[in-house]
């Protein structure tokens, strides 16, 4: 089983050429939204590389330090690039339907994720995570509508959750909400209440609750698609 899992992970990893292409595309998109990106990368490369070269100079081996200086300089630039790219991506998707789902999909760690366990015609949605903190319900959309969705889903979930803690979160920038860019950090800080075996058992019980539901995007909707859905909703009314 472990070997199959490792093989699956290797199959999921993109080839080196494809990976470089993805980085190039990410750079192009990020630079469009963040014109100062090249300056930040250059400064990071010079500062980090300069520090390494200075250490080599102090040690009496300035020539030997050139290669490590270049390597560490590139690593520093890549770290800055990753942070700027993430910031640009969050800025682009924030406030759009499916934004929370996009963040959840990219989260790392032992989380069992199920997107859109509850939704309405206005594209408000509730997503469910199961992990060592317990059950986390994450709502996105208009707060006054999302609260009702969360309350309904929490009531359904509690039927099979037993004594497992259930956390409910609404994404947003208002008081009592969690900003998208801080969602992962917020989840990491939750206390560990159950172990891996309990997580697996709980996942099995909760899957029985999953029935037919409205399909929502696993990422932000384009503006045209949003307008089309809103027009259909108005006609129904």
C-alpha positions in Angstrom: 0.0 0.0 0.0 2.8 2.4 0.9 4.7 1.5 -2.2 1.5 2.2 -4.3 1.1 5.6 -2.6 4.7 6.5 -3.4 4.3 5.4 -7.0 1.1 7.6 -7.2 3.0 10.6 -5.8 5.7 10.1 -8.4 3.2 9.9 -11.2 1.6 13.1 -10.0 4.9 15.0 -10.1 5.3 17.0 -13.3 8.3 16.3 -15.5 11.2 18.7 -15.2 10.4 20.5 -18.5 6.8 20.8 -17.5 7.8 22.2 -14.1 10.0 24.8 -15.7 7.1 25.8 -17.9 4.8 26.1 -14.9 7.3 28.4 -13.2 7.6 30.5 -16.3 3.9 30.9 -16.6 3.6 31.8 -12.9 6.3 34.4 -13.3 4.6 36.0 -16.3 1.2 36.1 -14.5 2.8 37.4 -11.2 4.8 40.1 -13.0 1.6 41.4 -14.7 0.0 41.9 -11.3 3.3 42.9 -9.5 5.4 45.0 -11.8 8.2 45.3 -9.1 8.7 41.6 -9.0 12.0 41.6 -11.0 13.4 44.2 -8.6 12.5 42.2 -5.5 14.1 39.1 -7.0 17.3 40.9 -8.0 17.6 42.4 -4.5 17.1 39.0 -2.9 19.7 37.4 -5.1 22.3 40.2 -4.4 21.7 40.4 -0.7 21.7 36.6 0.0 24.5 35.9 -2.4 26.5 38.9 -1.1 26.2 37.6 2.5 27.5 34.1 1.5 30.4 35.7 -0.6 31.3 37.9 2.4 31.5 34.9 4.7 33.8 33.2 2.1 35.9 36.3 2.0 36.2 36.4 5.8 37.2 32.7 5.7 39.9 33.4 3.2 38.2 31.5 0.3 36.4 34.1 -1.8 36.7 32.1 -5.1 35.4 28.9 -3.5 32.4 30.8 -2.1 31.2 32.0 -5.5 29.3 28.9 -6.4 27.5 28.7 -3.0 26.8 32.4 -3.2 25.1 31.9 -6.6 23.1 28.9 -5.3 21.9 30.6 -2.1 21.2 33.8 -4.0 18.9 31.9 -6.4 17.3 30.1 -3.4 16.6 33.5 -1.8 15.1 34.8 -5.0 12.9 31.8 -5.4 11.6 32.2 -1.8 10.7 35.8 -2.5 9.1 34.8 -5.8 7.0 32.2 -4.1 5.7 34.7 -1.6 5.0 37.4 -4.2 3.2 34.9 -6.4 1.1 33.7 -3.6 0.2 37.2 -2.6 -0.8 38.1 -6.2 -2.9 34.9 -6.5 -4.8 35.7 -3.3 -5.4 39.2 -4.5 -6.8 37.9 -7.8 -9.2 35.3 -6.3 -10.3 37.1 -3.1 -14.0 37.8 -3.1 -14.8 35.4 -6.0 -17.0 32.3 -5.7 -14.8 29.2 -5.3 -11.9 31.2 -3.8 -12.0 29.2 -0.5 -12.2 25.9 -2.4 -9.0 27.0 -4.3 -7.2 27.6 -1.0 -8.4 24.4 0.6 -7.2 22.3 -2.4 -3.7 23.7 -2.1 -3.4 23.1 1.6 -0.8 20.6 2.8 -1.0 18.2 5.7 -3.2 15.2 6.6 -6.6 16.8 5.9 -9.4 14.9 4.4 -11.1 17.4 2.1 -14.6 17.5 0.7 -15.6 20.5 -1.2 -19.1 22.0 -1.4 -20.9 19.8 1.1 -23.6 22.5 1.1 -24.4 25.3 -1.3 -27.2 27.5 -2.6 -28.1 29.2 -5.9 -26.1 32.3 -5.0 -22.9 30.2 -5.0 -22.4 30.5 -1.2 -20.8 27.2 -0.1 -19.6 25.2 2.8 -16.6 22.9 2.6 -15.6 20.2 5.0 -12.2 19.2 6.3 -11.5 16.3 8.7 -8.2 16.3 10.5 -6.6 15.9 13.9 -8.4 19.0 15.3 -11.7 17.3 14.4 -14.2 18.5 11.8 -13.8 22.0 10.3 -16.7 23.5 8.2 -15.5 26.4 6.1 -18.1 28.8 4.6 -17.6 31.3 1.8 -20.0 33.8 0.4 -22.4 36.4 1.8 -22.1 36.1 5.6 -25.8 36.3 6.4 -26.5 33.4 4.0 -23.4 31.4 4.8 -24.3 31.4 8.6 -27.5 29.6 7.8 -25.7 27.0 5.6 -23.1 26.4 8.3 -25.8 26.0 10.9 -27.6 23.4 8.8 -24.5 21.5 7.9 -23.2 21.6 11.5 -26.5 20.1 12.7 -26.3 17.3 10.1 -22.6 16.6 10.9 -23.2 16.5 14.6 -25.5 13.4 14.1 -22.5 11.2 13.3 -19.6 13.2 14.9 -20.2 12.1 18.4 -17.9 14.0 20.8 -15.6 15.1 18.0 -15.2 18.9 18.0 -16.8 20.7 15.1 -15.3 24.1 14.1 -17.0 26.5 11.8 -15.3 29.3 9.9 -16.5 32.0 7.5 -13.8 33.4 5.2 -13.6 37.1 4.8 -12.0 40.3 6.2 -14.8 41.4 8.6 -14.7 40.9 12.3 -15.1 37.3 13.3 -14.0 36.0 9.9 -10.8 34.5 8.7 -9.0 36.1 5.7 -8.2 33.7 2.8 -4.5 34.3 3.1 -4.6 33.4 6.8 -6.8 30.3 6.5 -4.1 27.7 6.4 -2.3 29.3 9.3 -5.5 29.5 11.3 -6.2 25.8 10.7 -2.6 24.8 11.8 -3.2 26.6 15.1 -6.3 24.5 16.0 -5.7 22.0 18.8 -5.1 18.3 18.1 -8.1 16.4 19.5 -8.1 13.1 17.6 -5.6 10.7 16.1 -5.2 9.4 12.6 -7.3 6.2 13.1 -10.1 8.3 14.5 -9.8 10.7 11.5 -10.2 7.7 9.1 -13.1 6.3 11.0 -14.8 9.7 11.1 -14.3 10.2 7.4 -16.1 6.9 6.6 -19.1 7.9 8.8 -19.3 11.4 7.2 -19.2 10.1 3.7 -22.6 8.5 4.4 -24.0 12.0 4.7 -22.8 13.1 1.3 -25.6 13.0 -1.1 -26.5 14.8 -4.4 -25.6 18.5 -4.1 -25.2 21.5 -6.3 -21.9 21.4 -8.2 -19.7 24.5 -7.6 -16.3 25.4 -9.1 -13.1 24.1 -7.5 -11.6 27.5 -8.0 -12.7 31.1 -8.7 -15.4 31.6 -11.3 -14.7 33.9 -14.3 -16.7 37.1 -14.3 -18.8 36.0 -17.3 -19.8 32.8 -15.6 -20.8 34.7 -12.5 -23.0 37.0 -14.4 -24.7 34.1 -16.2 -25.5 32.4 -12.9 -26.8 35.6 -11.4 -29.1 36.2 -14.4 -30.5 32.7 -14.2 -31.2 33.2 -10.5 -33.0 36.5 -11.2 -35.2 34.8 -13.8 -36.2 32.0 -11.4 -37.4 34.6 -8.9 
